[in-house]
Every structure is written in structure tokens, then in C-alpha cells.
């Protein structure tokens, strides 16, 4: 249970949050027409007769869009309705050519499911919460108005008109901005794993309507407001925080909350009223008579299920149990499907090159990726997808450490050179002469010199100051420019210090 | 030489194929009739004589080269102005779409052109197919070519909404025409003008490219001089269309080849609920004639009950306007068609002005009814209830078709009425559809065939309703009536 509370002048308030997320379905063509769906095309270049609602045009459902929505439903373990139906939502607006949006009110494609969120990445096992999902239905997107093209007129771009959206409706199960943020992040992770939505919130592929109300802890739900089209995780959290505090202020000063639609202003981080319930449209929903009910057969469902990849929770658990990763590393590496894919290639490559089992190299690989490579890329301002070091090259580097060719500290230098030059690890080690030495005679000579030069410290060590052991190791490694095999150094020092 | 414009589809097709006359001769003859009748009958919104000639020349050229001429090669037809025709104004008889020229061709019209038809022009109709008299057309009403023989010289309604089609076929302006039927819009005008028309099973003809009125009811069909011509033309128009989700994915039967007026072993149902109090005596008599003819053709006649018939009309006038109110929302002045943008108007003002100017009173009435029955708080009482009634009506028919093969009933409650007689009374006008609407709600094939003349010398039609997909049964029963009715009357050419 979340302990997030708003401290009002009259006591504590609890926040109740539900999200309706609109996710654009990844598909080549629109929900009911063959037009393309690419982002950023010339205005009105992706508009068919159907999208423009010319007289006599009819919608034909796109199988791929339905398939993606069903797969998404399966990924959240939801009930898939084998019989569903499309309804018309009627209203007039210049970006809505038909004068209605084809949606699903009465019989959605996907019924109840749930998503598990993690509230503390450092302790994922003990900070989970299940957020209920009420339904997922598919519907058409509208076009876009452009107000900056003419002094007195607005222009309409219908490229988005008819693009398939999934509306994913949560239960009012979230109790803090952090939970709302974690839910949206997790949902995006799942959508990207499934491949049903690219999750690009800055391109509008995913946006959330945020329902917020406040109540005294344990009491009935309060009246909610709905803030429309919030398009980042951070903004959703800001919306919740601002809206909840605003509602508390209203209630504590004796006012009442009006059920209304609000808008989020990203520059000020606040919300403002758009229209109240009294002005709400009567959408006159009714079954679309141009479309037959959608009936899914077992073969179709089977195909959807078989095409699902390993999902983030399952992957996270497998990374812990099979690969021995820490819960934190497992959580970080599975949070994004591309990171997980990269990591798995890295492990496979390192294991093959070092002739070891994946589980034997996975931990090092995870540590190297999350601390070394992420850190280095961060400094360069580059993301993993455009990293000059590929999983193949990373695997080669890890294998060199695993088989004792270079030490961990040398590996850091090698990585820097790899990022600079794009060359392979082995080639750099060879060129720069970085191979570590295991020549016991050579190391012994250096150890002897270090001990002789530091006779006072040897005394202290023998007197019981054992922490100085590391000092001797460091001095030896330094003298050998890091190229001494650390194990050999350790053994020799132990011998000689008795 | 026979007047080519007295010939129907089969005769023209066969005559062109055998070289008895050329397709161009046929097109020229009909073009001349169209031009001569336009002022008097107002059957066409746009005549396209050049299109008819062009198509005919192509057919004649094919014949010269010995190529196949197509199922309707050389037959010029009229196209109801509800079908989108590429490059030719398509208006739905509305001011809203006046001047609208589509860049696409409806599936049904394309099939007709592909089969060798040529287009004589776009036929007048009730605005957006809403009406039973053609008086709601923005382009003036069509005049029925028939006149009463009892001294009254008043202009009569050609029926509606396919009134341009019915008048044109009846007056020999075209051998056949397309119609659409939502609640009787093929059958009632066919009956009013002494021609034959069939509405096939819902889904037989693609709706793609037909301006929508009520999507769950709209069906295209042929209107022609006789049953055979209807069979030929329906075969051409029908067929699965992946662009229409409600299209039937089944092969088109060979209706023409399987035509037979022999009804031995067939059972014909007579629904007792259709015999209403105060039924017009002429209508009752023609129904009895029909029963006798079908018996003569070998059929067994059985009384049946369709108990929910009386709810059909009210249910229809909820469902059809509900769908229409939504289907017509796209006419908003934003992308095509009429735009009325008063000085300083915002978006809402533009909608209001455009739709006030672009729609006629009957269309507005139905949009208002439809909007009302779908509104929050009324939806269940009206729309949901009407859908339940619709299910019950369909069940009535299913039960009936366990006992009988086809059903015989009048097409309309009267012969053609005078223009203006009912235009002030929407309910009286709606009652014209009382016999036609049940088959529409059930999606069943139904046809009107001429049965004779009433006491005023006006044609009357008989309706045959068949089971789902059984157009053949309907056509055969129609043929049996046609063979016995001996209907040879045609309107006198007074124009």
C-alpha cells in the first residue's frame, strides 16, 4: 500500500488515479483503410477516400491491427473476447471527417487484465503492486488541425485520420504520482516487447488521459477530473501532483470538485479546465452498421499467442534465477526490450568466445554493460542503439577478461579506445601491448622490489595491519602498468609476507 | 422496323450480338427519348448521351473484331444518382452535393460498365433516398408517365426513392436502371409505374460507392421491364466485394439460366397480417389474382402468420433515421460539397449554415429523429427496442420459411398517388412503405412485378418475398405471375 499522502491544512488526503492510455498500433496501414501510417509525412499525403469520408466509402477492418491488440491483451493476461463489435461515437469536429469515430464501447476486444509495477528498482521483489486493467479496445485516431497556416482559417491534416489506436483503460488502482509513472513506464515496456506500439510519446504514439480524485484515507472515491492527452511519464506525474493538490485546496476551502475535462500545460506544470460535464458531448454511441461483429477463431488466437516474445517480468525472473543477476541489474536490463536484446547478444558472444556457459559470463556482462558501457555512452551522449561498440565487440572484450588475457582495469582502457576508434578489443590489446603478464619470474622481481622499497610498511603489516596488503598489490600493479595477472601477484605477496 | 426503345435488356443484348442492329443505334434511340422527355418527366438530373454512345461504339468495335460483348453488351442504362460515377456529378438529389464530381466509381456501376453497359445519365430520386414520392429531390420531382383514365389529369408520383429510375424505365427512356432499396425504394416505385424491380438479399450487391442512407438496410438492385431482364441485370450487379465488410462472400448464382415459371411442388405463403382493415379493393383484388396465378403455376398456397408485422414500420422509422443521422454527419462543409461560411463564422456556425442550406426538410426531419432516438436516456427505449423488434421480425420470416418457399403480398397499399397528396403528412407518406419494410428489416430478397391495372387504369404491383439467398425462388414466382398477368400496358406518350 502506498503511503503517499497530501498534507492538507485539515489533515491527510489520499490520491486515487486511473489512466486511459491511447497507444498507436504498429501497423503498415490504418485501422479501416489501406493508407500508410508513417510519422512526419507531408500533410494529407496519407489519406484514402475512406479516411476523408467521401460519400459511399466503407471501412474494412485491418487484420494486423486486430492481431496487435489481441497480442497486447494476451501480454497483460487479459480476457480476449472472441466476439466484439465496433460502435460509432458521434460528434462534429473539423479533424473528424466521418462525423463519428469508430470505436468499441459496448463490446471491447480485450477484457480484464493486469500489470505488475515495481516501485523500488533496488528492491524489485518487495515493492511490487498489481494495477488492474479494465479493458483494451481499438478505435480510430482523428486528424490534426493546423492553426498557423492562414490568418483567419485553420487547415486540416488527415494523415492521422483513421490510424489505429488501442485505448488501454486501467482501474483506479494507483495512489501516488510514482505509481502512475511506474504504471505508464511498465505499460510502455510491455507494448515495446510485444511490438504492438513503438511507445514514442514525443511523437504522440502514446498519450494518457489522467483521471484524478482525492479522498480522506479509506473513504469513498471523490469526484474525479480527467486531464487529456498528457504525453510523457514525467508530465503524467506532474499532472497527478498538481491536480491532487489543486483538488485538496478546493475542498479545504469549502468548494466542491466539478467533474470536468482539463488540459495539462507542460510549461507551467499545471492543469486548467477545458469543459465541464454540463458541456460534455452526447456521443450517441451505436453499433456501426457498416461493420459486422468481429469474431476471432481459435487458429487466429493460437497464432497471436505463439507470436508473443518472452515478456519483461518473465525475463527479469529468468535473469535472476538462470543467469544469477542481481535483482537490480535484472530490472535495469529488462526495462527496455532493446537493452535486453543487446544484453543477450553480448552474453552469447562472450560465452562463445571464452568457451564458457552463458551463466558463467552473465554477471560480468551485466556489470560491464550497466556500469562501464552505459556510463561511457552517457558521457558521449549516445544511446545504446547507436553505440559504436556492438554486442559482438563487447563480447570479445569480456572474453579477453574472462580468459585472463587482460585485467579488468586494462579492459576499461581498451573500452575507451574501442569507443574512440571503433576497432575490436583483441586488435587494440595486441597493438597497444596490453596483454597481462603471468611470467612469475618477472612479477616476483617487481614484488621483491616493492617490498624492499617499503620495508617500513612490511613491518607494520607483520605487526597486524593487514589492510596494507592492498597497498602492496596496488604498488606492484602500478609498477607493471596494470599488466600483471592479479592472481599471481596475490599469491606471491602472500608467500613473501608469510 | 421495331422501335428499339420498346426492347428490354435481353432483346437488346441478343439483337446487338446477332447484328440485327448496332449498339450505337440503340444508344441513339434512347438518347433521343431521354432528351424528348426531360422537360415533362424530369427523370434525369444529368443526361450523359456521350457516355452512352462511347460505350456503344466500344461494343460495336468489339463485335467487329469478334470479341465477347459481355453479359449486357450494348445495353444502355440509367444510373440512380446515388451511385458514385467517376467524372460525372453525383448528388443524391441534394443541394449539399450539387456539383460534386467523384474521382471513383461505385462497385455496382463499375460491374455494369465492365459487362458492356453504357450510361444514359444520372437518374433523379428522393433526396438522399429519403422519400416515397420523389418530391424531396432538390432538383424538382419526377413526374410519373402514367395518368389516370378517369378524367383526372393531375401529375402522379412515380414512387420513391428510385422514382427517376421507375419513370425512365416505364416511359422507355431506358431499358433498365439501377435502383436502391432501403425500405421499399425499388419495389414501391416499380409498382407505381408498371415495371419490375428486385431488391436482393442484403449483402448481394456491394454498397461501396453508393451514398449511404441506412447502412444496415441499403441494397442496390435492378429495375427493368420484366423478370428476365431483372435476372440478367442482378447477375451483373451482384458479387462479393472485399471493400464492403457486409458484402456476402458467396458465388453469384446463374439466375437467368435457371428461370422457370413452373411452381409445381412449391408452397406460397399468404401472410394474414398484411390483409389490413380498409384495404383498397383494387389492391385486394390484385392480390387474389396473384394467388390464383400462382396456383395455376402449380404452387400450393398456404395461409401464414407474421405476427410482428405491425411493429415493422415504427421499428424501421427508428433504425433507418438513426443510421442516417450518423451517415450524413460527413456532409459538414469541410472537405467537399456545399460550404456556407457566413462572414465571421466559426466552425460551429459553418456547420449550422451549411447543413441548414444543404439538406431539405425531409432529410432534416430524419436527422432529427435519428439524433433523438440515439440520445442518452432515449437510446434503450427507442433504438435498442427497435433492434429487438427487428430480430423478432426476422424470426417471423424464418418460421414462415420452414413452411413455405416464398411469400406473396401487395407491394404498396395503393396505386400511384397525386403529387402533393401526401407531402404535407409525413406519416401518411411513411405508410406507403408498410408492406415493403418488413423484408428490408429482415434483409430478405423481395421483388415487385406488375399485376394489372386498377379501376383508374394505373398499374399495381405484387410483391414476392423469398428466403435469405433465394433470389431464384423470388424470380421464378415473379415469372409465373408475369406469364399469367399478361401485363402489356404502357403509359401513353403525352410528353
Interface residues (C-beta under 8 A of the other chain):
Chain A: X49 X52 X53 X54 X55 X56 X57 X58 X59 X60 X61 X88 X90 X92 X93 X94 X97 X98 X99 X100 X154 X156 X282 X284 X285 X286 X289 X290 X291 X292
Chain B: X83 X84 X90 X92 X97 X100 X102 X103 X104 X106 X207 X208 X209 X210 X211 X212 X214 X215 X216 X242 X243 X244 X245 X246 X322 X323 X325 X326 X328 X329 X330 X332 X334 X335 X336 X347 X348 X351 X371 X374 X375 X376 X379 X383
